[in-house]
Amino acid sequence: MDSNIKRHDYPHSARQEMADLVQSNVSRALDIGCHTGGFGEHLKSQRLIEVWGVEPDNKAAETARPLLDKVINHPFDQNADIPNQYFDVVIFNDVLEHLADPWSALILAKKKLRKNGQVIASLPNMLHINNLLHIIKDRDFQYEPWGVRDKTHLRFFTQKSANKMFVDCGYEVSLSKGINESWWQPSLTRRLAFKLLPKLLEETKYTQFAFVANPNRDD
């Protein structure tokens, strides 16, 4: 993870839709790119759980430190002081798209997992309807402070390409679903399009996709 990425301006968020994917028997979680600790803080308010965070941004890491059990102010790489085979789940909430090499991060995550551990991740949806319309209508790709075209994103994914990334890294994807549905606007054309072409446009409704993936047992 690039330590030059300035993430401390992002919201301090609980991400309940992602917390719902953390199984009830999880006792140790590693939150990669934990930001200011909002997600881990929320998990710890719901259950008895040990949450470690990895955050390269100094300011965000200092904010997260009192909220989590341990915060490692370092990029997620081989040099980070993180034990192997220790965690039940490794979490990447809107993080992989910020990495030049998300494949290496997923491969490294497998080393940190205990037997039967999982990776949980969310990724922006390149095929979200607003993004598609921007590209088609404006013939442009304008970066923004937030969202699918966040100016700090280095990688862009569809649901299909994200699933392939997990498989290529030695995972079996057990869940792949759209989250944060956002497509409705007071537009007759848009309402008709989604009514007439529901299957074709289904994937375009979501700003993000969530994934749960298990390392292949023979890896």
Secondary structure as GFF3:
##gff-version 3
##sequence-region A 1 219
A	DSSP	alpha_helix	16	19	.	.	.	ID=ss1
A	DSSP	beta_strand	28	32	.	.	.	ID=ss2
A	DSSP	alpha_helix	38	46	.	.	.	ID=ss3
A	DSSP	beta_strand	50	54	.	.	.	ID=ss4
A	DSSP	alpha_helix	58	64	.	.	.	ID=ss5
A	DSSP	beta_strand	70	72	.	.	.	ID=ss6
A	DSSP	beta_strand	87	93	.	.	.	ID=ss7
A	DSSP	three_ten_helix	96	98	.	.	.	ID=ss8
A	DSSP	alpha_helix	102	112	.	.	.	ID=ss9
A	DSSP	beta_strand	113	124	.	.	.	ID=ss10
A	DSSP	alpha_helix	129	138	.	.	.	ID=ss11
A	DSSP	alpha_helix	159	168	.	.	.	ID=ss12
A	DSSP	beta_strand	171	181	.	.	.	ID=ss13
A	DSSP	alpha_helix	188	196	.	.	.	ID=ss14
A	DSSP	alpha_helix	198	201	.	.	.	ID=ss15
A	DSSP	three_ten_helix	202	205	.	.	.	ID=ss16
A	DSSP	beta_strand	206	215	.	.	.	ID=ss17
###
